[in-house]
Amino acid sequence: MSNIRLFYSKSLSLNLTDKLDKSQSHYVSKVMRIKENEVFSLFNNSGEWEAKILNITKSIVEFNVTKQLRQKENIKELWLAFSPIKSNYFNFMIQKATELGVTKFIPIIFDRTIVRKINKDRLEKVIIEAAEQSNRINVPSIEEPQTLKDFLKNDMNLIFTDLNSSNTKVKTDSLSENPTCVIIGPEGDFSEQERNEILKFEGVQPIKINENILRSETAVISAISIINYAIN
């Protein structure tokens, strides 16, 4: 089987016959040059399936699902709450966080947030491409930007990346069955009021991930790696 993996948004089942959209058809037939009767894989949150190309007509690929390769994943919910940043760094951050297992992205507009709007459609494409590349089945979701106040209404285990903290380890025995969420501040750091609101959250764990001041995208990769190691 080829190493081509494509996210398929509709329902997948054995013997399903359907057509890829224009963009995916172009990628399969023109970029990867897969021919009729060759196979590739389709996935979504229900699992991963092998698909055989039936024909390519007017550059559109028609396929048939021949077998299931992997079942639906039972994964631990790992959220990332963050301040939007400039485009190129933003794409990189979202891509790497997807590869590292984040299941939900939550943009927050902090007092010192510079970028206050996101292109959700573009970021969803980045997420899907990263999931395809990293062999994930579960594709993370991304929410609309929200306030810190609304974010703190969630039921979650909150890991607060705080340079002022003396704690350097995640206390796994204090984590509930709720999703675990790491919160990363804006480029200008949290305001004092925001720090106080976060520290009042029930069960919050402040943690220092590095002695140095990290760029947002570096902090995300570092924090997610530390938390993954602790909870898995």
Residue pairs with C-beta under 8 A, 6 or more apart in sequence:
1 39
1 40
1 41
1 50
2 32
2 34
2 38
2 39
2 40
4 28
4 32
4 34
4 40
4 41
5 40
5 41
5 42
5 43
5 48
5 132
5 133
5 135
6 20
6 24
6 27
6 28
6 40
6 41
6 42
6 43
6 132
7 42
7 43
7 44
7 128
7 131
7 132
7 139
8 42
8 43
8 44
9 44
10 18
10 44
11 46
12 42
12 43
12 44
12 46
12 47
12 49
12 65
13 65
14 49
14 65
14 66
14 67
14 68
15 64
15 65
16 64
16 65
17 54
17 62
17 63
17 64
17 65
18 62
18 63
19 25
19 60
19 61
19 62
19 63
20 28
20 60
20 61
20 63
22 59
22 60
24 61
25 56
25 59
25 60
25 61
26 59
28 34
28 40
28 53
28 61
29 56
29 59
29 61
30 59
34 40
34 53
35 53
35 56
36 53
36 54
36 55
36 56
37 52
37 53
38 52
38 53
39 50
39 51
39 52
39 53
39 66
40 50
40 51
40 53
40 63
41 48
41 49
41 50
41 51
41 69
42 48
42 49
42 51
42 63
42 65
43 49
43 70
43 132
43 137
44 137
44 139
45 72
45 73
45 137
45 138
45 139
46 72
47 68
47 69
47 70
47 71
47 72
47 137
48 68
48 69
48 70
48 137
49 65
49 66
49 67
49 68
49 69
50 65
50 66
50 67
50 68
50 69
51 63
51 64
51 65
51 66
52 63
52 64
52 66
53 61
53 62
53 63
54 62
54 63
54 64
55 62
56 62
70 137
72 137
73 137
73 138
75 101
75 103
75 138
76 179
76 180
76 231
76 232
77 103
77 104
77 178
77 179
77 180
78 101
78 102
78 103
78 104
78 179
78 180
78 181
78 182
78 224
78 227
78 228
78 231
79 102
79 103
79 104
79 105
79 106
79 156
79 179
79 180
79 181
79 182
80 97
80 102
80 104
80 105
80 106
80 181
80 182
80 184
80 220
80 224
81 106
81 107
81 108
81 151
81 181
81 182
81 183
81 184
82 93
82 105
82 106
82 107
82 108
82 183
82 184
82 216
82 220
83 107
83 108
83 109
83 110
83 112
83 113
83 115
83 184
83 185
83 186
83 187
83 216
84 90
84 107
84 109
84 113
84 115
84 116
84 117
84 118
84 145
85 93
85 114
85 115
85 187
85 216
85 217
86 114
86 115
89 215
89 216
89 217
90 115
90 118
90 123
90 217
91 122
91 123
91 126
92 217
93 216
93 217
93 220
93 221
94 105
94 123
94 126
94 127
94 130
94 142
95 126
95 127
95 129
95 130
96 130
96 217
96 220
96 221
97 105
97 140
97 220
97 221
97 224
98 126
98 127
98 130
98 131
98 134
98 136
98 140
99 130
99 133
99 134
99 136
100 221
100 224
100 225
100 228
101 136
101 224
101 228
102 140
102 224
103 138
103 140
103 141
103 179
104 140
104 141
104 142
104 143
104 179
105 123
105 127
105 140
105 141
105 142
105 143
106 142
106 143
106 146
106 151
106 181
107 118
107 142
107 143
107 144
107 145
107 146
108 145
108 146
108 147
108 148
108 151
108 183
109 116
109 145
109 146
109 147
109 148
110 148
110 185
110 186
110 190
110 191
110 194
111 186
111 191
111 193
111 194
112 185
112 186
112 187
112 188
112 189
112 190
112 191
113 186
114 186
114 187
114 188
116 145
117 145
118 145
120 142
120 144
123 142
124 142
127 139
127 140
127 142
128 139
130 136
131 137
131 138
131 139
131 140
148 194
148 197
148 198
149 197
151 183
152 197
152 198
152 201
154 179
154 181
155 178
155 179
156 178
156 179
156 180
156 181
157 174
157 175
157 176
157 178
157 179
157 180
157 181
157 203
157 205
158 181
158 183
158 198
158 201
158 203
158 204
158 205
159 170
159 180
159 181
159 182
159 183
159 204
159 205
159 207
159 223
159 227
160 183
160 198
160 199
160 201
160 204
160 205
160 206
160 207
161 182
161 183
161 184
161 185
161 207
161 208
161 209
161 219
161 223
162 195
162 206
162 207
162 208
163 189
163 208
163 213
164 195
164 206
164 208
165 206
165 207
165 208
166 208
167 205
167 206
167 207
167 208
168 207
168 208
168 209
169 207
169 230
170 205
170 207
170 226
170 227
170 230
170 231
171 205
172 230
172 231
174 203
174 205
175 231
176 203
180 227
180 231
182 220
182 223
182 224
182 227
183 198
184 216
184 219
184 220
184 223
185 194
185 216
186 216
187 215
187 216
190 198
198 204
199 206
207 223
207 226
209 219
209 222
209 223
209 226
210 219
210 222
214 222
